Amino acid sequence: MSTMTQNFDRRRHPVRPDLAASDYEGLVEAGRFVEGDVFQVIADRVALRPEPRPDRPIDTEALRGEWLTVYETTPEGWAWGQLDTDGYVGWFSSDALGPVTAATHRVRALRTYRYPGPDLKFPPLGLLSLGSKVTVIGEAETRGLTYALLADGSAVVAKHLVPLDAREQDWVRVAEELLGTPYLWGGRSSLGLDCSALVQLAAQAGGHDLPRDSDMQEAEAGTQIPHDDPAALVRGDLLFWKGHVGIIAGPGTLLHANGHTMTVACEPLDQAIDRIAATEWGEITRARRLPAADNS
């Protein structure tokens, strides 16, 4: 591998010794450069892994309706590419991909069923998570309940969706709705998620496009603020440790997906600081504040 190639984070750059995206031609050495083809996730969610092996831990997940640029597929059913939402690169099942459609709405409920038609009595086709994207082409009402009709012929409850450009004034409220959700390393859905996915999904509802992992968020999310006085932090501030991030939910309260309770949970901030300091994550490393929501 060339020294140039080693400088690119594999999580964010589609660059390998044997293959790289065409945008990197002239920047790295690779066996070949590929333009890539854009697909849409048609599975409820699909895991991205660092290698094309089902026994490798999950790096992250792509949700239904998100776009992936694919640079390679294998006969074994793997694809290697980059998620459009946050630029994450990994290996995933090529069976989860389909043709691209322009999304119009995203799921705002924590979860919503997708039906073969506008009727809650129909057996569901799948379960969509908060943040999934859909293409609405019409509406239908059955027994007083309005359904959004989707481009693929299925239907979801209309009030579970919001337009793509909808913004939550208080995005922390979205994170609070996820209280009790199981902790899942690499998870990025309301069925299970990790600390940085909780931040990313909730902040996305407020119009903030954040990177995926906690080290990326620590370096790039919002504006850095002092962290020497935790009592001065306000609702929505992000607090970082090595490999971990939490949200200030209110005075003296930390909201985070964590491996201690194995859930999304709130705990007293001072207790969390003391407990985490005694683990491999150590002391607080940084605090950051996101800009106020733009609802214009």
KAGI-V474027 format. One record per backbone hydrogen bond with DSSP energy under -1.0 kcal/mol. CO is the residue of the C=O (numbers start at 1). NH is the residue of the N-H. E is the energy in kcal/mol with one decimal. If there is no record, write none. Layout:
# KAGI-V474027
co-><CO	CO>
nh-><NH	NH>
e-><E	E>
This chain:
# KAGI-V474027
co-><2	4	5	9	9	11	13	14	17	19	20	21	22	24	24	32	34	37	39	40	41	44	46	48	48	49	51	53	60	62	63	64	66	67	68	69	70	72	74	77	78	79	80	80	81	82	83	88	90	91	92	93	94	96	96	98	104	105	106	107	110	112	114	114	115	117	119	126	128	129	132	134	134	135	138	140	142	145	146	147	148	149	149	150	154	155	156	157	158	160	160	162	163	170	171	172	173	175	176	178	181	182	184	187	189	192	193	194	195	196	197	198	199	200	201	203	204	205	213	214	215	216	217	223	229	230	234	237	238	239	240	240	241	244	246	247	248	250	252	253	254	255	256	258	262	263	264	265	267	268	269	270	271	272	273	276	279	281	286	287	288	289>
nh-><6	7	8	12	13	89	15	21	31	16	34	24	25	27	28	20	22	70	68	98	65	64	62	59	60	91	53	56	48	46	66	133	41	84	39	82	37	80	77	94	74	92	71	72	90	69	87	83	81	49	79	96	97	42	43	40	164	134	162	131	130	128	125	126	155	119	122	114	112	132	107	104	105	151	149	147	145	142	158	140	156	137	138	153	150	115	148	160	161	108	109	106	166	173	175	176	177	178	179	181	264	193	187	194	192	189	184	198	199	200	201	202	203	204	205	208	207	168	217	218	219	220	221	289	232	233	237	248	288	246	285	286	244	241	239	255	236	253	269	249	267	247	265	262	183	258	180	256	254	272	273	274	275	276	277	279	282	242	240	225	238	223>
e-><-1.5	-1.3	-1.7	-1.7	-1.6	-2.1	-2.4	-2.3	-1.4	-2.4	-2.3	-2.1	-1.8	-2.4	-1.6	-1.7	-2.4	-3.5	-2.5	-2.3	-2.6	-1.9	-2.8	-3.0	-1.3	-3.0	-2.5	-1.5	-3.0	-2.5	-2.2	-2.8	-2.8	-2.9	-2.8	-2.2	-2.2	-2.7	-1.9	-2.7	-2.6	-2.4	-3.0	-1.2	-2.3	-2.7	-2.0	-3.3	-2.3	-2.6	-2.8	-1.4	-1.4	-3.3	-1.1	-2.8	-1.8	-2.6	-2.2	-2.5	-1.9	-3.2	-3.9	-1.2	-2.3	-2.4	-1.8	-2.6	-2.1	-2.3	-2.7	-2.5	-2.2	-2.0	-2.9	-3.4	-1.9	-2.4	-2.0	-1.9	-1.9	-3.2	-1.1	-2.0	-2.9	-3.4	-3.2	-1.6	-2.0	-2.8	-1.7	-2.6	-2.1	-1.2	-1.2	-2.3	-1.6	-1.0	-1.7	-2.4	-1.4	-1.7	-2.2	-1.5	-1.3	-1.6	-1.8	-2.1	-1.5	-2.6	-3.0	-2.0	-2.5	-2.1	-1.2	-2.4	-1.7	-2.3	-2.4	-2.5	-1.2	-1.7	-2.3	-2.6	-2.3	-1.4	-2.4	-2.8	-2.3	-2.3	-3.0	-1.2	-1.9	-2.6	-2.5	-3.3	-3.0	-2.2	-2.7	-1.8	-2.2	-3.1	-2.5	-1.2	-2.3	-2.0	-2.8	-2.5	-2.7	-2.4	-2.7	-2.0	-2.7	-3.0	-2.0	-2.0	-1.0	-1.2	-3.0	-2.4	-3.2	-2.4>
